[in-house]
Amino acid sequence: MSTLNELWFAMLTSAEDLHSKPGTDSPIGFVINESGVERLNHRFDENTPQEDQERGQANLYSLDVRGRNIDGAEFDDSSVRISNLGGDQWEPELLYIWGEAGTTPLDSEIVPIAIETEITTKLSTDSTDVGAVPSMPVRLVAKGSSNMQINRLMLLVMTAGKPHTGIIAVATFPSETDDPIELEIVNDAGIAVKFEIPDTPQQDLERGQANLYFIPVSVPFTKRSLRSNSIRLRIKGDDAWSPSRLFLFGLDDASGRPESIVPLVHVPEWNLGDLSTDSSEGQEQITLPLVEEREAPDVGGVAPPVVGPVTA
């Protein structure tokens, strides 16, 4: 198996608890163990340009893990753990970890690793925080095959630029938008998805901020049914939007925690241009590139539940 060279960590902090502060100013820890060997022990900086672990906000981080020999071959449901390293209680709602493996386009692989959704665990090192624990495991998730039926989507996006600071905006190119953004997926059977991103508790499509959205599927489809131009992103206004990275995943379940995830779009460095109905500022619609990679032999529509990249 190839080893992972990049890890991605997406999270969403709860916005629901009205009786406490779900966000935290404490640093977050990320540990990976494999066969009793600690492969990664990382402390995230609590002061990045994002709204880090604030109520109702999404965050997206990446880690270069070359040389750490992480291939997932011996992972189990306790291999990946997330912790709060301080006493300022944190209430995450979703945690998702995936990786990139391979050294060339021919052996590249996007690898879903672990996910938890609808989390009720509260994290804190303060023993007086009733019901809180310092850390929690994030259970493994299987990688779906191209024949897996997709019943829901998860979209992760970050808007380009640095966040505004103070009363006066940072002098940089415009990137955020207040205009609606729509995702459309079309295959030979017709329109499978046509979804306009709604207003959420997040700082939606704001400069320098990550966002996470679940998108319903009108007609279930498979990755195999898609063509190179099937996935389209469009803007409905001339308030130009410039993403910096974008990821789209297909989920096997229409609700709750998925058992299998299939990567559909993976753009860690956006180079597809800006979105705007004003042609002098960008394009009204952009076709998103479909992930093309090797996969495990198909077993009942779902690839075997491996974590590391598969070999031919």
ZAMARGU-4260 file (C-alpha; in steps of 0.2 Angstrom, whole numbers, plus 5000, padded with zeros to 4 digits):
<rodrens>
0) 5000/5000/5000 | 5005/5018/4997 | 5007/5029/5012 | 4997/5045/5015 | 5006/5061/5011
5) 4992/5074/5016 | 4979/5073/5029 | 4963/5084/5029 | 4953/5088/5044 | 4936/5096/5043
10) 4925/5100/5058 | 4909/5109/5062 | 4906/5116/5080 | 4889/5115/5087 | 4877/5130/5085
15) 4862/5121/5095 | 4867/5122/5113 | 4859/5138/5120 | 4864/5135/5138 | 4883/5135/5136
20) 4896/5141/5124 | 4900/5127/5112 | 4915/5135/5104 | 4932/5135/5112 | 4948/5145/5113
25) 4958/5129/5119 | 4969/5121/5106 | 4963/5105/5097 | 4973/5089/5097 | 4974/5076/5083
30) 4982/5059/5086 | 4983/5043/5075 | 4989/5026/5081 | 4992/5011/5070 | 4995/4994/5078
35) 5000/5002/5094 | 5012/5015/5086 | 5009/5033/5087 | 5010/5040/5069 | 5004/5057/5072
40) 5002/5068/5087 | 4997/5086/5081 | 4991/5102/5090 | 4981/5113/5080 | 4985/5132/5081
45) 4969/5140/5089 | 4973/5156/5080 | 4972/5154/5062 | 4963/5167/5050 | 4948/5156/5051
50) 4934/5157/5065 | 4943/5143/5074 | 4930/5132/5084 | 4918/5146/5086 | 4899/5142/5088
55) 4891/5136/5072 | 4907/5138/5061 | 4916/5125/5050 | 4935/5124/5050 | 4946/5115/5037
60) 4964/5111/5040 | 4978/5101/5031 | 4993/5092/5037 | 5009/5086/5027 | 5012/5069/5034
65) 5026/5063/5022 | 5038/5052/5031 | 5026/5047/5045 | 5022/5030/5037 | 5003/5031/5039
70) 4995/5019/5027 | 4979/5014/5037 | 4982/4995/5034 | 4980/4992/5053 | 4968/5006/5058
75) 4953/5002/5069 | 4939/5012/5077 | 4951/5018/5091 | 4965/5023/5079 | 4960/5041/5076
80) 4956/5052/5091 | 4952/5071/5093 | 4955/5080/5110 | 4952/5097/5118 | 4969/5101/5126
85) 4962/5114/5137 | 4948/5117/5150 | 4938/5128/5139 | 4924/5116/5134 | 4921/5112/5116
90) 4905/5104/5107 | 4909/5098/5090 | 4895/5093/5079 | 4905/5084/5065 | 4922/5078/5063
95) 4929/5071/5046 | 4946/5066/5041 | 4952/5060/5024 | 4969/5059/5016 | 4979/5060/4999
100) 4991/5046/4994 | 5002/5042/4980 | 5016/5051/4972 | 5010/5053/4954 | 4994/5055/4945
105) 4994/5037/4940 | 4994/5031/4958 | 4985/5045/4967 | 4971/5041/4979 | 4959/5051/4989
110) 4955/5041/5005 | 4941/5044/5017 | 4947/5039/5034 | 4935/5043/5048 | 4919/5052/5052
115) 4907/5056/5066 | 4891/5066/5064 | 4878/5072/5076 | 4890/5072/5090 | 4884/5074/5108
120) 4901/5072/5116 | 4908/5087/5125 | 4927/5089/5126 | 4936/5097/5140 | 4951/5094/5152
125) 4942/5102/5166 | 4935/5089/5178 | 4921/5101/5184 | 4913/5101/5166 | 4900/5088/5170
130) 4899/5074/5157 | 4914/5081/5147 | 4929/5070/5142 | 4946/5076/5136 | 4946/5066/5120
135) 4935/5055/5109 | 4938/5042/5095 | 4932/5045/5077 | 4926/5029/5069 | 4933/5023/5052
140) 4922/5025/5037 | 4924/5014/5021 | 4928/5021/5004 | 4913/5018/4992 | 4915/5011/4974
145) 4910/5020/4958 | 4894/5009/4959 | 4889/5014/4976 | 4872/5023/4977 | 4874/5041/4982
150) 4860/5047/4993 | 4867/5063/5000 | 4882/5075/4997 | 4894/5084/5008 | 4902/5100/5001
155) 4917/5108/5009 | 4923/5124/5003 | 4935/5138/5008 | 4933/5156/5001 | 4949/5165/4995
160) 4958/5179/5004 | 4961/5185/5022 | 4946/5189/5033 | 4941/5206/5037 | 4949/5214/5052
165) 4942/5228/5062 | 4930/5241/5054 | 4940/5243/5038 | 4942/5228/5027 | 4959/5221/5022
170) 4965/5229/5006 | 4964/5213/4995 | 4955/5207/4980 | 4936/5204/4983 | 4932/5185/4985
175) 4917/5183/4996 | 4899/5184/4990 | 4881/5187/4996 | 4874/5180/4980 | 4867/5162/4979
180) 4878/5148/4974 | 4870/5133/4966 | 4877/5115/4964 | 4870/5105/4949 | 4874/5087/4945
185) 4867/5079/4929 | 4869/5062/4922 | 4861/5052/4908 | 4845/5050/4918 | 4843/5069/4920
190) 4846/5081/4935 | 4851/5071/4951 | 4855/5087/4961 | 4850/5105/4960 | 4854/5114/4976
195) 4856/5132/4981 | 4866/5134/4997 | 4855/5142/5010 | 4859/5154/5024 | 4866/5144/5039
200) 4874/5149/5056 | 4891/5148/5047 | 4899/5163/5040 | 4893/5158/5023 | 4905/5161/5009
205) 4915/5174/5018 | 4933/5179/5015 | 4945/5166/5022 | 4932/5155/5030 | 4928/5137/5028
210) 4910/5131/5025 | 4903/5113/5026 | 4886/5109/5019 | 4876/5093/5017 | 4866/5093/5001
215) 4851/5082/4997 | 4850/5071/4982 | 4834/5072/4972 | 4838/5056/4962 | 4851/5044/4969
220) 4865/5041/4957 | 4882/5033/4956 | 4899/5040/4952 | 4900/5028/4937 | 4885/5037/4930
225) 4893/5054/4929 | 4903/5061/4914 | 4917/5074/4915 | 4905/5088/4914 | 4892/5082/4925
230) 4895/5093/4941 | 4892/5111/4939 | 4894/5126/4951 | 4886/5142/4947 | 4882/5159/4954
235) 4866/5169/4953 | 4872/5187/4954 | 4887/5198/4950 | 4894/5199/4967 | 4910/5189/4962
240) 4915/5174/4972 | 4933/5166/4973 | 4935/5150/4982 | 4952/5144/4987 | 4948/5125/4989
245) 4933/5114/4986 | 4929/5096/4990 | 4913/5086/4986 | 4910/5069/4993 | 4895/5057/4990
250) 4887/5048/5005 | 4878/5031/5005 | 4865/5037/5018 | 4852/5051/5016 | 4854/5055/5034
255) 4865/5051/5050 | 4882/5045/5050 | 4887/5037/5033 | 4896/5020/5032 | 4904/5023/5015
260) 4910/5039/5006 | 4915/5041/4988 | 4926/5056/4983 | 4918/5066/4968 | 4928/5082/4967
265) 4945/5086/4975 | 4952/5104/4972 | 4965/5108/4986 | 4971/5123/4976 | 4958/5132/4966
270) 4963/5136/4948 | 4946/5136/4939 | 4943/5155/4939 | 4930/5166/4948 | 4911/5165/4948
275) 4901/5180/4943 | 4887/5184/4931 | 4897/5199/4926 | 4908/5192/4912 | 4921/5205/4916
280) 4923/5197/4934 | 4921/5179/4931 | 4911/5165/4924 | 4893/5162/4928 | 4895/5143/4928
285) 4911/5132/4931 | 4912/5113/4928 | 4920/5104/4942 | 4933/5091/4938 | 4927/5073/4943
290) 4940/5063/4953 | 4948/5049/4943 | 4957/5036/4952 | 4960/5018/4954 | 4948/5008/4966
295) 4946/4991/4974 | 4936/4978/4965 | 4917/4981/4967 | 4908/4971/4980 | 4890/4973/4980
300) 4892/4991/4975 | 4903/4996/4989 | 4922/4994/4990 | 4929/4984/5004 | 4931/4994/5020
305) 4949/4998/5018 | 4957/5014/5024 | 4973/5015/5015 | 4975/5016/4996 | 4972/5000/4987
310) 4983/4992/4975 | 4979/4985/4958
</rodrens>
